[in-house]
Amino acid sequence: MTPLETIQHLLTQDKLEDALKLLILESPKFSSGFHIQTMQLNGRLSKDNNDKVSNVSDPLERDRIRYATLGLTQTLMGFPTVSGQVVATSADHLLNNKCYPFIDRIQFREFLKRQIHGNGAKMIFINGPSKSGMSYLENYLIHLSTLNSLFSVVRINAAVDLNGPEPFKGVSLAKLLGIELGLDLNLDTDELDQFKFTRFGIKLKEKLLANDTIPLIFIHDFHHLQATPDIAKFILKLADVFRQDFPKVIFLIAGMDYEKLPNWESSLRMHCSVYHIETIDRVNVEVCLDGIFDYYQPKILALGDSSITKTEYVNGMISRLIPDENNINLASVGYMISDHLMQLNN
């Protein structure tokens, strides 16, 4: 029995919750629009209230959702799938036209997968030391958007894009996001910032409801930017509106000292997620190099000693990439491997 046939069988037994759970997993294999429809059906079934889900019990409403789900499933059975997974969690080392490595980060991939399959908008703070590869996560997000049209990626480097002379960094960030997301929004008005941020939230919701993609908004390098109170106000406003039946969007904020945000301990931490970036060691880099050798072996042999073994190749690369195993600069390692891959591709 195929997954879609299983969904139909569950619906005939009025196992609506189980059917929608399976459909949420299956729909990203098709057009992004079908996944959006599935998430909307699941949103009608489940109402999030302080992280406690109460299912719709009214028989008429359940029937409406069941028939809509059945109709969508029947449509999908005649529709071709799209290539790729919604979130690849396997050891997929070579990304973006086989030029950009993504070393390990299996925990991050699984974490992001859970966030995507959940309901509503998400705000995620990414925590890690300098040179741990936080900014480099954008390459994986770009990779997802090329695998599946369900996702669109917005990237903002806070240290660069917000490093202008403008004193109000929160408004500047809202303007940048408005431009990147195509929001019909004018923030050059003589009103308090809190009202500008409220209008941003309204326009963002309108845009998301009209689109059939899930934006992955990645704002990084906050640790290189002097934080201002209005940035905190903007982040707090977004977190607040996300709690109110907001369409799917995922904000990933890297390098911000989130624990210093107002109301973090009292309320904000209950409505946001924190991902502590995992440590990458020599073994993780060796596994990545193993994959590169397997994929590019003919070109590697043609470039150098034609009798080189995988072990010799990996050890030789490691000596160049990691001169000090106790102080691995992951950003440097990633870009050096990227240069190597570009040479092999050319």
Salt bridges, closest charged atoms under 4 A:
ASP14 OD1 - ARG62 NH2 3.94
ASP14 OD1 - ARG66 NE 3.97
GLU17 OE2 - ARG62 NH1 2.80
GLU26 OE1 - LYS29 NZ 3.27
GLU61 OE2 - ARG44 NH2 3.19
GLU61 OE1 - ARG64 NH1 3.16
ASP63 OD1 - ARG66 NH2 3.13
ASP92 OD2 - HIS143 NE2 3.07
GLU138 OE2 - ARG155 NH1 3.61
GLU138 OE1 - HIS220 NE2 3.37
ASP188 OD1 - LYS175 NZ 2.42
GLU191 OE2 - ARG199 NH2 2.52
GLU206 OE1 - LYS203 NZ 3.85
ASP221 OD1 - HIS220 ND1 3.44
ASP240 OD1 - ARG243 NH1 3.81
ASP257 OD2 - LYS260 NZ 3.52
GLU265 OE1 - ARG269 NH1 2.68
GLU286 OE2 - ARG282 NE 2.68
ASP294 OD1 - LYS310 NZ 2.89
GLU325 OE2 - ARG282 NH1 2.74
